Amino acid sequence: MAKHTDRILAKLSTLCQSIAAGRYDGLDELFALADAQHLSEDIKGLAEAFGLMAVQIEAREFRLGTMIEELEETGRQLSVAKEQLARENTTLKLEVNRLRIEIDHTRKDQEVAEITDTDYFQELQLRARALRERRNTGPKDP
């Protein structure tokens, strides 16, 4: 009987080491030990406890694997969004520069108009025109 118990304990130990290494293919054997009528309640209890722990670990690993896949997909989507934002940012910077130049031209035109529309400037233009006319119609040098 002691040899039989030793073999069962060795089998239980091997199955538990396999589970600890991340291999869950021995779960059916573990639960078979938990249901075996010829084993002591202690061994059956151990087999069942290890089997339940292994199922919980396997389920947790599956959930974690799914979460990792989702996080990797989210990371890929964020990378694509980052690239898109970088392109849009470059486009917006170019547009801002274009608008800045356009605003500068508009401001310059307004400032020139403010000067040229004054009575003083209009009077200066009339004087300049009169001077040119006098110069052009005045006596010619021999």
PAMAR-576520 format. One record per atom (N, C-alpha, C): residue number from 0; x, y, z; atom name. Coordinates in Angstrom, 2 decimals. Each point is the difference from the previous one (the first is absolute). Layout:
<nodes>
+-----+---------+---------+---------+------+
:  nr :       x :       y :       z : atom :
+-----+---------+---------+---------+------+
: NUM :       X :       Y :       Z :   CA :
...
+-----+---------+---------+---------+------+
</nodes>
This chain:
<nodes>
+-----+---------+---------+---------+------+
:  nr :       x :       y :       z : atom :
+-----+---------+---------+---------+------+
:   0 :    0.81 :   -1.18 :    0.00 :    N :
:   0 :   -0.81 :    1.18 :    0.00 :   CA :
:   0 :    0.86 :    1.25 :    0.00 :    C :
:   1 :    1.14 :   -0.02 :    0.70 :    N :
:   1 :    0.88 :    1.15 :    0.08 :   CA :
:   1 :    0.59 :    0.31 :   -1.36 :    C :
:   2 :    0.34 :   -1.08 :   -0.78 :    N :
:   2 :    0.54 :    0.22 :   -1.34 :   CA :
:   2 :   -1.06 :    0.65 :   -0.89 :    C :
:   3 :   -1.22 :   -0.45 :    0.12 :    N :
:   3 :   -1.10 :    0.56 :   -0.80 :   CA :
:   3 :   -0.18 :    1.48 :    0.35 :    C :
:   4 :    0.03 :    0.32 :    1.28 :    N :
:   4 :   -0.15 :    1.39 :    0.44 :   CA :
:   4 :    1.17 :    0.83 :   -0.49 :    C :
:   5 :    1.21 :   -0.57 :    0.05 :    N :
:   5 :    1.18 :    0.71 :   -0.49 :   CA :
:   5 :   -0.13 :    0.31 :   -1.49 :    C :
:   6 :   -0.50 :   -0.98 :   -0.79 :    N :
:   6 :   -0.19 :    0.21 :   -1.44 :   CA :
:   6 :   -1.04 :    1.09 :   -0.26 :    C :
:   7 :   -1.07 :   -0.03 :    0.77 :    N :
:   7 :   -1.06 :    1.00 :   -0.16 :   CA :
:   7 :    0.54 :    1.39 :    0.36 :    C :
:   8 :    0.74 :    0.08 :    1.09 :    N :
:   8 :    0.59 :    1.29 :    0.40 :   CA :
:   8 :    1.01 :    0.49 :   -1.05 :    C :
:   9 :    0.78 :   -0.94 :   -0.56 :    N :
:   9 :    0.96 :    0.37 :   -1.06 :   CA :
:   9 :   -0.75 :    0.52 :   -1.22 :    C :
:  10 :   -1.11 :   -0.68 :   -0.35 :    N :
:  10 :   -0.82 :    0.42 :   -1.14 :   CA :
:  10 :   -0.60 :    1.38 :    0.28 :    C :
:  11 :   -0.50 :    0.20 :    1.21 :    N :
:  11 :   -0.57 :    1.29 :    0.40 :   CA :
:  11 :    1.07 :    1.09 :   -0.07 :    C :
:  12 :    1.19 :   -0.33 :    0.45 :    N :
:  12 :    1.11 :    0.95 :   -0.03 :   CA :
:  12 :    0.36 :    0.36 :   -1.44 :    C :
:  13 :    0.08 :   -1.00 :   -0.88 :    N :
:  13 :    0.33 :    0.24 :   -1.41 :   CA :
:  13 :   -1.06 :    0.88 :   -0.66 :    C :
:  14 :   -1.27 :   -0.31 :    0.27 :    N :
:  14 :   -1.09 :    0.80 :   -0.58 :   CA :
:  14 :    0.07 :    1.45 :    0.50 :    C :
:  15 :    0.29 :    0.19 :    1.28 :    N :
:  15 :    0.09 :    1.35 :    0.56 :   CA :
:  15 :    1.19 :    0.76 :   -0.57 :    C :
:  16 :    1.12 :   -0.69 :   -0.21 :    N :
:  16 :    1.16 :    0.65 :   -0.61 :   CA :
:  16 :   -0.29 :    0.40 :   -1.45 :    C :
:  17 :   -0.73 :   -0.85 :   -0.68 :    N :
:  17 :   -0.39 :    0.31 :   -1.38 :   CA :
:  17 :   -0.88 :    1.25 :   -0.04 :    C :
:  18 :   -0.94 :    0.08 :    0.92 :    N :
:  18 :   -0.88 :    1.18 :    0.10 :   CA :
:  18 :    0.82 :    1.23 :    0.35 :    C :
:  19 :    0.94 :   -0.16 :    0.92 :    N :
:  19 :    0.86 :    1.13 :    0.39 :   CA :
:  19 :    0.81 :    0.50 :   -1.19 :    C :
:  20 :    0.32 :   -0.88 :   -0.94 :    N :
:  20 :    0.75 :    0.37 :   -1.20 :   CA :
:  20 :   -0.90 :    0.57 :   -1.09 :    C :
:  21 :   -1.31 :    0.06 :    0.28 :    N :
:  21 :   -0.92 :    0.59 :   -0.97 :   CA :
:  21 :   -0.63 :   -0.99 :   -0.95 :    C :
:  22 :    0.15 :   -1.28 :    0.27 :    N :
:  22 :   -0.62 :   -1.03 :   -0.85 :   CA :
:  22 :   -1.22 :   -0.56 :    0.75 :    C :
:  23 :   -1.14 :    0.14 :   -0.63 :    N :
:  23 :   -1.26 :   -0.37 :    0.66 :   CA :
:  23 :   -0.62 :   -1.26 :   -0.60 :    C :
:  24 :    0.78 :   -0.72 :   -0.80 :    N :
:  24 :   -0.55 :   -1.19 :   -0.66 :   CA :
:  24 :   -0.24 :   -1.17 :    0.96 :    C :
:  25 :    0.49 :    0.08 :    1.22 :    N :
:  25 :   -0.20 :   -1.08 :    0.96 :   CA :
:  25 :   -1.15 :    0.24 :    0.96 :    C :
:  26 :   -0.83 :    0.99 :   -0.27 :    N :
:  26 :   -1.11 :    0.30 :    0.91 :   CA :
:  26 :   -0.99 :   -1.15 :    0.12 :    C :
:  27 :   -0.25 :   -0.69 :   -1.11 :    N :
:  27 :   -0.94 :   -1.13 :    0.05 :   CA :
:  27 :    0.52 :   -1.09 :    0.95 :    C :
:  28 :    1.30 :   -0.25 :   -0.05 :    N :
:  28 :    0.58 :   -1.00 :    0.91 :   CA :
:  28 :   -0.10 :    0.46 :    1.45 :    C :
:  29 :    0.21 :    1.29 :    0.21 :    N :
:  29 :   -0.07 :    0.56 :    1.35 :   CA :
:  29 :   -1.42 :   -0.16 :    0.56 :    C :
:  30 :   -1.00 :    0.31 :   -0.82 :    N :
:  30 :   -1.38 :   -0.15 :    0.48 :   CA :
:  30 :   -0.40 :   -1.47 :    0.13 :    C :
:  31 :    0.63 :   -0.87 :   -0.79 :    N :
:  31 :   -0.25 :   -1.44 :    0.14 :   CA :
:  31 :    0.52 :   -0.48 :    1.35 :    C :
:  32 :    1.14 :    0.54 :    0.42 :    N :
:  32 :    0.52 :   -0.36 :    1.32 :   CA :
:  32 :   -0.95 :    0.50 :    1.09 :    C :
:  33 :   -0.57 :    1.18 :   -0.20 :    N :
:  33 :   -0.92 :    0.55 :    1.00 :   CA :
:  33 :   -1.26 :   -0.85 :    0.11 :    C :
:  34 :   -0.37 :   -0.70 :   -1.08 :    N :
:  34 :   -1.21 :   -0.83 :    0.01 :   CA :
:  34 :    0.26 :   -1.47 :    0.32 :    C :
:  35 :    1.26 :   -0.38 :    0.07 :    N :
:  35 :    0.35 :   -1.42 :    0.20 :   CA :
:  35 :   -0.50 :   -0.47 :    1.37 :    C :
:  36 :   -0.75 :   -1.11 :    0.00 :    N :
:  36 :   -0.59 :   -0.54 :    1.22 :   CA :
:  36 :    1.04 :   -0.67 :    0.90 :    C :
:  37 :    1.05 :   -0.52 :   -0.59 :    N :
:  37 :    0.98 :   -0.78 :    0.76 :   CA :
:  37 :    1.06 :    0.87 :    0.70 :    C :
:  38 :   -0.04 :    1.33 :   -0.17 :    N :
:  38 :    1.00 :    0.87 :    0.63 :   CA :
:  38 :   -0.54 :    0.60 :    1.29 :    C :
:  39 :    0.93 :    0.42 :    0.81 :    N :
:  39 :   -0.40 :    0.61 :    1.28 :   CA :
:  39 :   -0.61 :    1.38 :   -0.27 :    C :
:  40 :   -0.79 :    0.43 :    0.95 :    N :
:  40 :   -0.65 :    1.30 :   -0.14 :   CA :
:  40 :    1.01 :    1.14 :   -0.08 :    C :
:  41 :    1.14 :   -0.16 :    0.69 :    N :
:  41 :    1.03 :    1.04 :   -0.04 :   CA :
:  41 :    0.56 :    0.17 :   -1.41 :    C :
:  42 :    0.33 :   -1.12 :   -0.65 :    N :
:  42 :    0.57 :    0.05 :   -1.35 :   CA :
:  42 :   -1.06 :    0.52 :   -0.97 :    C :
:  43 :   -1.23 :   -0.49 :    0.12 :    N :
:  43 :   -1.08 :    0.48 :   -0.88 :   CA :
:  43 :   -0.22 :    1.50 :    0.20 :    C :
:  44 :    0.08 :    0.44 :    1.25 :    N :
:  44 :   -0.17 :    1.42 :    0.30 :   CA :
:  44 :    1.11 :    0.85 :   -0.62 :    C :
:  45 :    1.24 :   -0.51 :    0.10 :    N :
:  45 :    1.13 :    0.71 :   -0.63 :   CA :
:  45 :   -0.17 :    0.07 :   -1.52 :    C :
:  46 :   -0.35 :   -1.13 :   -0.60 :    N :
:  46 :   -0.17 :   -0.05 :   -1.46 :   CA :
:  46 :   -1.09 :    0.98 :   -0.44 :    C :
:  47 :   -1.10 :    0.03 :    0.73 :    N :
:  47 :   -1.09 :    0.90 :   -0.35 :   CA :
:  47 :    0.41 :    1.47 :    0.20 :    C :
:  48 :    0.70 :    0.30 :    1.10 :    N :
:  48 :    0.44 :    1.38 :    0.27 :   CA :
:  48 :    0.97 :    0.47 :   -1.08 :    C :
:  49 :    0.97 :   -0.87 :   -0.37 :    N :
:  49 :    0.94 :    0.38 :   -1.06 :   CA :
:  49 :   -0.71 :    0.15 :   -1.34 :    C :
:  50 :   -0.96 :   -0.86 :   -0.25 :    N :
:  50 :   -0.76 :    0.09 :   -1.25 :   CA :
:  50 :   -0.78 :    1.30 :   -0.09 :    C :
:  51 :   -0.67 :    0.37 :    1.09 :    N :
:  51 :   -0.76 :    1.26 :    0.00 :   CA :
:  51 :    0.92 :    1.21 :   -0.14 :    C :
:  52 :    1.15 :   -0.06 :    0.68 :    N :
:  52 :    0.96 :    1.11 :   -0.14 :   CA :
:  52 :    0.48 :    0.10 :   -1.45 :    C :
:  53 :    0.27 :   -1.15 :   -0.61 :    N :
:  53 :    0.48 :    0.00 :   -1.38 :   CA :
:  53 :   -1.06 :    0.57 :   -0.95 :    C :
:  54 :   -1.26 :   -0.34 :    0.23 :    N :
:  54 :   -1.08 :    0.54 :   -0.85 :   CA :
:  54 :   -0.07 :    1.51 :    0.17 :    C :
:  55 :    0.11 :    0.47 :    1.23 :    N :
:  55 :   -0.04 :    1.45 :    0.24 :   CA :
:  55 :    1.21 :    0.70 :   -0.65 :    C :
:  56 :    1.15 :   -0.61 :    0.11 :    N :
:  56 :    1.20 :    0.58 :   -0.61 :   CA :
:  56 :   -0.14 :    0.02 :   -1.52 :    C :
:  57 :   -0.47 :   -1.09 :   -0.57 :    N :
:  57 :   -0.18 :   -0.07 :   -1.45 :   CA :
:  57 :   -0.99 :    1.06 :   -0.48 :    C :
:  58 :   -1.09 :    0.16 :    0.75 :    N :
:  58 :   -1.00 :    1.02 :   -0.36 :   CA :
:  58 :    0.61 :    1.40 :    0.11 :    C :
:  59 :    0.76 :    0.22 :    1.05 :    N :
:  59 :    0.65 :    1.30 :    0.20 :   CA :
:  59 :    1.00 :    0.27 :   -1.12 :    C :
:  60 :    0.78 :   -1.00 :   -0.37 :    N :
:  60 :    0.96 :    0.16 :   -1.10 :   CA :
:  60 :   -0.72 :    0.30 :   -1.31 :    C :
:  61 :   -1.15 :   -0.65 :   -0.21 :    N :
:  61 :   -0.77 :    0.27 :   -1.21 :   CA :
:  61 :   -0.48 :    1.45 :   -0.01 :    C :
:  62 :   -0.52 :    0.46 :    1.14 :    N :
:  62 :   -0.46 :    1.40 :    0.10 :   CA :
:  62 :    1.16 :    0.97 :   -0.21 :    C :
:  63 :    1.13 :   -0.32 :    0.62 :    N :
:  63 :    1.17 :    0.86 :   -0.16 :   CA :
:  63 :    0.47 :    0.02 :   -1.46 :    C :
:  64 :   -0.01 :   -1.16 :   -0.63 :    N :
:  64 :    0.38 :   -0.07 :   -1.42 :   CA :
:  64 :   -0.92 :    0.85 :   -0.86 :    C :
:  65 :   -1.29 :   -0.08 :    0.30 :    N :
:  65 :   -0.98 :    0.81 :   -0.74 :   CA :
:  65 :    0.25 :    1.48 :    0.26 :    C :
:  66 :    0.27 :    0.35 :    1.25 :    N :
:  66 :    0.27 :    1.40 :    0.33 :   CA :
:  66 :    1.26 :    0.49 :   -0.70 :    C :
:  67 :    1.02 :   -0.84 :   -0.05 :    N :
:  67 :    1.24 :    0.37 :   -0.68 :   CA :
:  67 :   -0.27 :    0.25 :   -1.48 :    C :
:  68 :   -0.76 :   -0.89 :   -0.62 :    N :
:  68 :   -0.35 :    0.19 :   -1.41 :   CA :
:  68 :   -0.76 :    1.31 :   -0.21 :    C :
:  69 :   -0.94 :    0.27 :    0.89 :    N :
:  69 :   -0.76 :    1.26 :   -0.10 :   CA :
:  69 :    0.91 :    1.21 :    0.18 :    C :
:  70 :    0.91 :   -0.09 :    0.96 :    N :
:  70 :    0.94 :    1.10 :    0.23 :   CA :
:  70 :    0.93 :    0.20 :   -1.19 :    C :
:  71 :    0.45 :   -1.11 :   -0.59 :    N :
:  71 :    0.85 :    0.11 :   -1.19 :   CA :
:  71 :   -0.77 :    0.65 :   -1.14 :    C :
:  72 :   -1.26 :   -0.38 :   -0.18 :    N :
:  72 :   -0.83 :    0.61 :   -1.04 :   CA :
:  72 :   -0.21 :    1.47 :    0.28 :    C :
:  73 :   -0.26 :    0.33 :    1.26 :    N :
:  73 :   -0.16 :    1.41 :    0.38 :   CA :
:  73 :    1.30 :    0.75 :   -0.26 :    C :
:  74 :    1.13 :   -0.62 :    0.29 :    N :
:  74 :    1.30 :    0.62 :   -0.28 :   CA :
:  74 :    0.18 :    0.26 :   -1.49 :    C :
:  75 :   -0.40 :   -0.96 :   -0.84 :    N :
:  75 :    0.09 :    0.19 :   -1.45 :   CA :
:  75 :   -0.91 :    1.15 :   -0.43 :    C :
:  76 :   -1.22 :    0.03 :    0.53 :    N :
:  76 :   -0.92 :    1.08 :   -0.35 :   CA :
:  76 :    0.53 :    1.36 :    0.45 :    C :
:  77 :    0.61 :    0.04 :    1.19 :    N :
:  77 :    0.59 :    1.26 :    0.48 :   CA :
:  77 :    1.16 :    0.43 :   -0.89 :    C :
:  78 :    0.77 :   -0.95 :   -0.46 :    N :
:  78 :    1.12 :    0.31 :   -0.90 :   CA :
:  78 :   -0.51 :    0.60 :   -1.30 :    C :
:  79 :   -1.05 :   -0.60 :   -0.55 :    N :
:  79 :   -0.60 :    0.53 :   -1.23 :   CA :
:  79 :   -0.56 :    1.40 :    0.25 :    C :
:  80 :   -0.68 :    0.18 :    1.12 :    N :
:  80 :   -0.57 :    1.31 :    0.35 :   CA :
:  80 :    1.12 :    1.03 :    0.18 :    C :
:  81 :    1.09 :   -0.41 :    0.62 :    N :
:  81 :    1.14 :    0.91 :    0.20 :   CA :
:  81 :    0.56 :    0.45 :   -1.34 :    C :
:  82 :    0.16 :   -0.93 :   -0.92 :    N :
:  82 :    0.51 :    0.34 :   -1.34 :   CA :
:  82 :   -0.97 :    0.95 :   -0.70 :    C :
:  83 :   -1.29 :   -0.28 :    0.12 :    N :
:  83 :   -1.01 :    0.86 :   -0.63 :   CA :
:  83 :    0.03 :    1.40 :    0.61 :    C :
:  84 :    0.12 :    0.08 :    1.32 :    N :
:  84 :    0.07 :    1.30 :    0.67 :   CA :
:  84 :    1.26 :    0.76 :   -0.42 :    C :
:  85 :    1.10 :   -0.71 :   -0.18 :    N :
:  85 :    1.24 :    0.65 :   -0.44 :   CA :
:  85 :   -0.18 :    0.59 :   -1.39 :    C :
:  86 :   -0.66 :   -0.76 :   -0.91 :    N :
:  86 :   -0.25 :    0.51 :   -1.35 :   CA :
:  86 :   -0.93 :    1.21 :    0.05 :    C :
:  87 :   -1.07 :   -0.11 :    0.80 :    N :
:  87 :   -0.94 :    1.11 :    0.12 :   CA :
:  87 :    0.68 :    1.22 :    0.62 :    C :
:  88 :    0.86 :   -0.22 :    0.97 :    N :
:  88 :    0.72 :    1.09 :    0.64 :   CA :
:  88 :    0.89 :    0.72 :   -1.01 :    C :
:  89 :    0.68 :   -0.76 :   -0.84 :    N :
:  89 :    0.85 :    0.60 :   -1.04 :   CA :
:  89 :   -0.85 :    0.81 :   -0.97 :    C :
:  90 :   -1.13 :   -0.55 :   -0.40 :    N :
:  90 :   -0.91 :    0.71 :   -0.91 :   CA :
:  90 :   -0.50 :    1.29 :    0.65 :    C :
:  91 :   -0.37 :   -0.08 :    1.27 :    N :
:  91 :   -0.50 :    1.18 :    0.70 :   CA :
:  91 :    1.09 :    1.07 :    0.15 :    C :
:  92 :    1.23 :   -0.42 :    0.26 :    N :
:  92 :    1.10 :    0.97 :    0.11 :   CA :
:  92 :    0.21 :    0.72 :   -1.32 :    C :
:  93 :   -0.05 :   -0.75 :   -1.09 :    N :
:  93 :    0.14 :    0.63 :   -1.31 :   CA :
:  93 :   -1.13 :    0.99 :   -0.26 :    C :
:  94 :   -1.21 :   -0.39 :    0.37 :    N :
:  94 :   -1.16 :    0.88 :   -0.19 :   CA :
:  94 :    0.11 :    1.25 :    0.86 :    C :
:  95 :    0.47 :   -0.15 :    1.23 :    N :
:  95 :    0.18 :    1.16 :    0.90 :   CA :
:  95 :    1.03 :    0.95 :   -0.60 :    C :
:  96 :    1.10 :   -0.55 :   -0.51 :    N :
:  96 :    1.01 :    0.86 :   -0.63 :   CA :
:  96 :   -0.56 :    0.73 :   -1.22 :    C :
:  97 :   -0.77 :   -0.72 :   -0.81 :    N :
:  97 :   -0.62 :    0.62 :   -1.18 :   CA :
:  97 :   -0.94 :    1.12 :    0.44 :    C :
:  98 :   -0.80 :   -0.26 :    1.01 :    N :
:  98 :   -0.93 :    1.02 :    0.48 :   CA :
:  98 :    0.75 :    1.18 :    0.62 :    C :
:  99 :    1.08 :   -0.28 :    0.68 :    N :
:  99 :    0.80 :    1.07 :    0.60 :   CA :
:  99 :    0.54 :    0.92 :   -1.09 :    C :
: 100 :    0.49 :   -0.57 :   -1.09 :    N :
: 100 :    0.50 :    0.79 :   -1.13 :   CA :
: 100 :   -1.14 :    0.80 :   -0.61 :    C :
: 101 :   -1.14 :   -0.66 :   -0.16 :    N :
: 101 :   -1.17 :    0.68 :   -0.57 :   CA :
: 101 :   -0.44 :    1.16 :    0.90 :    C :
: 102 :    0.02 :   -0.22 :    1.29 :    N :
: 102 :   -0.37 :    1.06 :    0.95 :   CA :
: 102 :    1.00 :    1.14 :   -0.07 :    C :
: 103 :    1.30 :   -0.34 :   -0.10 :    N :
: 103 :    1.03 :    1.04 :   -0.11 :   CA :
: 103 :   -0.21 :    0.85 :   -1.24 :    C :
: 104 :   -0.33 :   -0.64 :   -1.12 :    N :
: 104 :   -0.26 :    0.76 :   -1.24 :   CA :
: 104 :   -1.23 :    0.88 :    0.17 :    C :
: 105 :   -1.03 :   -0.53 :    0.61 :    N :
: 105 :   -1.22 :    0.77 :    0.23 :   CA :
: 105 :    0.29 :    1.18 :    0.92 :    C :
: 106 :    0.75 :   -0.25 :    1.05 :    N :
: 106 :    0.35 :    1.07 :    0.94 :   CA :
: 106 :    0.82 :    1.08 :   -0.71 :    C :
: 107 :    0.96 :   -0.44 :   -0.83 :    N :
: 107 :    0.83 :    0.96 :   -0.75 :   CA :
: 107 :   -0.88 :    0.84 :   -0.91 :    C :
: 108 :   -0.92 :   -0.65 :   -0.72 :    N :
: 108 :   -0.91 :    0.74 :   -0.89 :   CA :
: 108 :   -0.84 :    0.99 :    0.78 :    C :
: 109 :   -0.47 :   -0.40 :    1.17 :    N :
: 109 :   -0.80 :    0.91 :    0.83 :   CA :
: 109 :    0.83 :    1.19 :    0.47 :    C :
: 110 :    1.24 :   -0.28 :    0.42 :    N :
: 110 :    0.86 :    1.09 :    0.47 :   CA :
: 110 :    0.34 :    0.96 :   -1.12 :    C :
: 111 :    0.27 :   -0.55 :   -1.20 :    N :
: 111 :    0.27 :    0.86 :   -1.15 :   CA :
: 111 :   -1.23 :    0.83 :   -0.32 :    C :
: 112 :   -1.17 :   -0.65 :    0.03 :    N :
: 112 :   -1.25 :    0.73 :   -0.29 :   CA :
: 112 :   -0.25 :    1.09 :    1.03 :    C :
: 113 :    0.32 :   -0.27 :    1.27 :    N :
: 113 :   -0.18 :    1.02 :    1.03 :   CA :
: 113 :    0.86 :    1.23 :   -0.29 :    C :
: 114 :    1.19 :   -0.23 :   -0.53 :    N :
: 114 :    0.90 :    1.10 :   -0.31 :   CA :
: 114 :   -0.44 :    0.72 :   -1.27 :    C :
: 115 :   -0.28 :   -0.77 :   -1.05 :    N :
: 115 :   -0.31 :    0.60 :   -1.30 :   CA :
: 115 :   -1.38 :    0.64 :   -0.05 :    C :
: 116 :   -0.86 :   -0.38 :    0.87 :    N :
: 116 :   -1.36 :    0.59 :    0.00 :   CA :
: 116 :   -0.08 :    1.28 :    0.82 :    C :
: 117 :    1.09 :    0.41 :    0.62 :    N :
: 117 :   -0.05 :    1.23 :    0.81 :   CA :
: 117 :    0.04 :    1.22 :   -0.91 :    C :
: 118 :   -0.57 :    1.09 :    0.47 :    N :
: 118 :    0.02 :    1.26 :   -0.76 :   CA :
: 118 :    1.42 :    0.47 :   -0.22 :    C :
: 119 :    0.85 :   -0.16 :    0.99 :    N :
: 119 :    1.39 :    0.44 :   -0.10 :   CA :
: 119 :    0.69 :   -0.72 :   -1.15 :    C :
: 120 :   -0.18 :   -1.33 :   -0.10 :    N :
: 120 :    0.65 :   -0.77 :   -1.07 :   CA :
: 120 :   -0.57 :    0.41 :   -1.35 :    C :
: 121 :   -1.29 :    0.20 :   -0.06 :    N :
: 121 :   -0.63 :    0.43 :   -1.26 :   CA :
: 121 :    0.59 :    1.34 :   -0.44 :    C :
: 122 :    0.20 :    0.91 :    0.94 :    N :
: 122 :    0.58 :    1.31 :   -0.30 :   CA :
: 122 :    1.44 :   -0.16 :   -0.48 :    C :
: 123 :    0.76 :   -0.91 :    0.65 :    N :
: 123 :    1.38 :   -0.23 :   -0.43 :   CA :
: 123 :    0.05 :   -0.55 :   -1.43 :    C :
: 124 :   -0.93 :   -0.84 :   -0.32 :    N :
: 124 :   -0.05 :   -0.56 :   -1.35 :   CA :
: 124 :   -0.30 :    1.10 :   -1.01 :    C :
: 125 :   -0.92 :    0.88 :    0.33 :    N :
: 125 :   -0.31 :    1.11 :   -0.90 :   CA :
: 125 :    1.23 :    0.88 :   -0.20 :    C :
: 126 :    0.73 :    0.31 :    1.06 :    N :
: 126 :    1.21 :    0.82 :   -0.11 :   CA :
: 126 :    1.05 :   -0.70 :   -0.86 :    C :
: 127 :    0.17 :   -1.30 :    0.24 :    N :
: 127 :    0.99 :   -0.76 :   -0.77 :   CA :
: 127 :   -0.38 :    0.01 :   -1.48 :    C :
: 128 :   -1.26 :   -0.18 :   -0.31 :    N :
: 128 :   -0.48 :    0.00 :   -1.38 :   CA :
: 128 :    0.25 :    1.39 :   -0.63 :    C :
: 129 :   -0.29 :    1.03 :    0.76 :    N :
: 129 :    0.21 :    1.36 :   -0.50 :   CA :
: 129 :    1.49 :    0.24 :   -0.25 :    C :
: 130 :    0.87 :   -0.45 :    0.89 :    N :
: 130 :    1.43 :    0.16 :   -0.20 :   CA :
: 130 :    0.48 :   -0.73 :   -1.25 :    C :
: 131 :   -0.50 :   -1.20 :   -0.22 :    N :
: 131 :    0.39 :   -0.76 :   -1.18 :   CA :
: 131 :   -0.46 :    0.70 :   -1.27 :    C :
: 132 :   -1.22 :    0.51 :    0.05 :    N :
: 132 :   -0.51 :    0.71 :   -1.18 :   CA :
: 132 :    0.83 :    1.23 :   -0.29 :    C :
: 133 :    0.37 :    0.75 :    1.01 :    N :
: 133 :    0.83 :    1.21 :   -0.19 :   CA :
: 133 :    1.36 :   -0.38 :   -0.55 :    C :
: 134 :    0.55 :   -1.08 :    0.51 :    N :
: 134 :    1.30 :   -0.42 :   -0.47 :   CA :
: 134 :   -0.07 :   -0.44 :   -1.47 :    C :
: 135 :   -1.07 :   -0.71 :   -0.31 :    N :
: 135 :   -0.15 :   -0.48 :   -1.38 :   CA :
: 135 :   -0.37 :    1.13 :   -0.97 :    C :
: 136 :   -0.67 :    1.02 :    0.47 :    N :
: 136 :   -0.42 :    1.10 :   -0.89 :   CA :
: 136 :    0.89 :    1.21 :    0.10 :    C :
: 137 :    0.92 :    0.02 :    0.90 :    N :
: 137 :    0.87 :    1.14 :    0.21 :   CA :
: 137 :    1.07 :    0.12 :   -1.09 :    C :
: 138 :    0.84 :    1.04 :    0.14 :    N :
: 138 :    1.04 :    0.25 :   -1.02 :   CA :
: 138 :    0.95 :   -1.19 :   -0.11 :    C :
: 139 :    0.41 :   -0.28 :   -1.23 :    N :
: 139 :    0.91 :   -1.11 :   -0.27 :   CA :
: 139 :    1.41 :    0.52 :    0.07 :    C :
: 140 :    0.88 :   -0.76 :    0.52 :    N :
: 140 :    1.43 :    0.37 :    0.04 :   CA :
: 140 :    0.61 :   -0.23 :   -1.36 :    C :
: 141 :    0.87 :    1.02 :   -0.45 :    N :
: 141 :    0.62 :   -0.17 :   -1.30 :   CA :
: 141 :    1.03 :   -1.06 :   -0.04 :    C :
+-----+---------+---------+---------+------+
</nodes>
